[in-house]
Amino acid sequence: MSKWKRALVFALCLLPVAIVGGIFVGLYQMDSYPEEIFAEAIAQVGSVEAMLLIVALQSAGYALFCGLFGYLLADAVGLWKPLRWEPRSFLITLAVSLVGGVLFSLDHWTFGSVIDGIQEGNLQALSVNGVIASVLYGGVIEEVMLRLFFLSLLAFVLWKIFFRKHPRESIPTCVFILANVIAAILFAAGHLPATAVTFGALTPLLLFRCFLLNGGFGLVFGWLYRKYGIAYAMMGHALFHVVCKIVLLIFA
C-alpha cells in the first residue's frame, strides 16, 4: 500500500470518532453556553439538528484533512510511529495521565476560588455530554489537529528553512522542541474563544490560566507524540480528561 493510501485509510478511520465527538461537543455547548448565545446560534442555522450536523461535519473535516496531511508530514520528518501496543509506552503514558489529570483538577480549587464561574463550569463538564466530548474530540481530534498535523508541519517548515542539509534521520532535536512549544501555545490560544464566551470577557488572570494549563499540558501531549507516537498522545490526552473528571466527581 502506498504512503498516500495509508494516510487516507488512517484519516478515514478517524471519521466515526470525529462525527460522534463533534455531536457531543455540540450537545455540551448547548448545556454550558449562556442561553442567549445558544438561541442566537440556533436562529442562524434554523434548528438544533442543523447545528449538531454542522458541528459534526466540521469535526469530520478537521479529522480528514489533518489526519491525511498530518500522517504525510509526520512521516516526512520521522515523527510517524506504527500504531501498535507497547506495554512500556502505555505504562508511561498512563503515569503521565494520572499525574497530569490530578494536577489539572486542582484548577477547581485554585483558579476556581478566585474566578467566578470556573467551579460551576467544571461541574457542568461532568455531564455525559461533557465527558464524551472531552474524550473523543479533545483526546483524539485535537491531537490529530495540533500534534499530528500542526506540530509536524512546523517541524517540517523549520527543517526545510534552517536545517535542509540535514537528512530526515538527523533533524536536530531543537526543531521538534520549538515546534512543540509553538503548537502548545496555539493549543492554548484555541481555547480562548470558548473561554471568552463562557466568562463574557478575557481578563489577564483568565489568559494566564489558559496558557498555563492548556499550554503546559499541550507540551506534555507533544512530548508523548514525539516519544511514542500519535496513538499514545491521543491516549494520554483522553485519560488525562478521565482522571481529572474522576477526581472532581469524588472531591468536588
N, C-alpha and C positions, 0 to 999 in steps of 0.2 A: 504494500500500500504506500502511495506517495505521501510526502510530508503534508501537502495540501489536503489530501483526503483524510489523513489522520487528524489534522486540525479541524476539519469540517465535522468529522464524527464526534470529536470532543465537544465542539460548540453545540451540536445538535443534542447531545446527551444532557446539556445544561438547560435546555429549553423547558422541560417539565418543572424543574426546580424553580426556574425564573418565573414562569407563569403563576404557579401556586404561591411563591414568595411574594410576587407583585400584588396578587389579590389580597393576601393577608396584610401587606403594607397599607393598601387602601382601606381595608376594614379597620386597621389600627388607627389610621389617621382620622377616620370618621369618629372613633371613640375619644381621641385625645385632643384634636384641634378645637379651637373655640367655635361655637355653634355658628356664628355669623360668617366665619371663613368657610366652613363646610357648606353652608347654604349658598354662598356665592359660587363656590366651585360646582355645585350641583346645577345651579341656574345656568352656568356657562356650557355644560355638556349635556344637560337635559334630563339625566336620571342617575340614580346611584349605580345601576348596572353599567351605564355608559362610562362612568368614572372608573369603576373597577376594571372594565375592559381596557381603557386607555392606560391605566397603571400597569396592568398585566402585559400589554403589548410593548410598553416602554421597557419594562424589565426584560422581556424576551429579546428585544432589540439590543439592549446592552449585552446580554449574555451571548448572542450570536456574533455580534461584531467583535467584542472584546475577547470572547473565547477563541474565535478563529484567528484573529491577528495577534492576540496575546500569545497563543501557542507558537506561532511562527516567530515572533520576536524573542520569546523565551528560548526557543531552540537556537536562534541565531546568536545569542550571547552566552549560551551554555547554562541557562537557568532552568531549562526544562528537565524534569526528572520523571522517570517512569512512575505510573500510578500503581504502586504495589505496597503490600503490607510489610512494614518493618517494625518489629517489636520495640527496638531501642528508640526509633524515631517517635513511635506512638507514646512511649512512656515519658520521653522528654516533653513532647507536646502536651500531654496530659498534665504534667507537673507545672509547666508554664501557664496552662489554662487555669489550673486550680489557684495558683498564687495570684495570677492576674485578675481572675474573677472576684476573688475576695477583696483585693485592693480596690478594684473598680466599684464594688458595692459600698465602700466607705464613703463614696460621694454622697450617699443618702444622709450621712451623719456629719460630714464636714461641710461641703458647699451647701448641702440641704439645710443646714442650721442657720445660714446667713442669707440665702437667696430664696425668696418665696416662690413656690411652685415646683421646686425640684423634688421634694418628697412626694407630693401628690402625683407628679409625672412618673416617678419611679414605681409607685404603687399601681398606677394605671398600666404600666408596661408588663405587669404580672398577669394580665389577661391572656387568654388563649391566643387571641389575635396578635398580641404583642410578642409573646414567646415564639410563635411560629414565624412571624415576620423577622424577628431578630436572628433566628437560627438559619432560616432558608435564604432570606435576602441579605442580611448582614453577614452571615457566616460564609455563604457561597458566592452570591453575585457581587457583593462589594469586594471580595478578594479577587475575583476574576477581573473586575474593572481596575482596581487600584494597584494590585500587586502583579498579577499575571500580565495585564496589558500595560498599565501606565509605568510601573517600575521597570519593566522590561524595555519599554520604549525609551525611557530616559537613559537607561544603561546603554542601549544601542546608539542613541544620539551622542552621548558623551564619549563612547568608544570611538565612533567614527570621526568626531571632531578633534579630540585630543590624543587619542591613542590608536589611530587607524593602522599604524605599522605593526601593532601587536596582533598576533593571531587570536582567534576566539579562545583558545585554551589558556592564554596568558594575559587576558584582560586584567588590568590592575584592580585590586580589591577596592581601592578608593572610588572607582566608578560605581560599584554596586552600593557602597555605603552612602555616597552622595545621592544616588537615585532613590535609595530607601528613605533618606531624610526628606527629600522633596515630595515623594509620594505620600509620606506620613503627614506632612504639612497640608497637602491637598486633601487627604482623607479627613483631617480635622476641619478644614475650611468647608468641605462638602456638607458638614453638619450645621453650618451657621444659618442657612435659610430656615431649616426646621426649628432651630433654637430661637430665631427672631420671631417666627410665627407663634411659638409656644409661649414665649415670655413677653412678647409685644415690642421688645427693643433689645439691642445688643449693648450691654454695659461692659466696661473694662473687665469686671470680675467674671462675667459670663464668657468673654473672649478668652481670658486666662484659663478658665475651667475647660473650655472646649479644646484648646490647643494642648493643654497639659494632659488631659485624659485621652482624648481621641488621637492626638498626635503621638503621645507617648506609647500607647498601645499599638498604634499603627506601625511604629518602629519594631515592636515585638513581632507582629504578624509578618512584616517584611523580612525579619531575620529568619523566621520559620520557613518562609518561602525560599530564601536564598540557601538555607542549610538543608532542608529536607524536601522541598518541592511544594507546588501549589496545593496538593491534596492535604498536606499537614497544616498549611496556613489556613485553609478552609476549616479543617477540623479544630484547630486551636481557637479560631475566631468564634465558631459555633459553640464549643464547650465553654469558652470564656463567658458568653451570654448565659448559658445554662447555669454555670456555677454562681454567677452574680445574682441571678434570679432566685436560686435556691437559698442563698444567704439572706436575701431580702424577705423571702417567704417565711423563713424561720425567725428572724430577729426584728424585722421592721414592724 
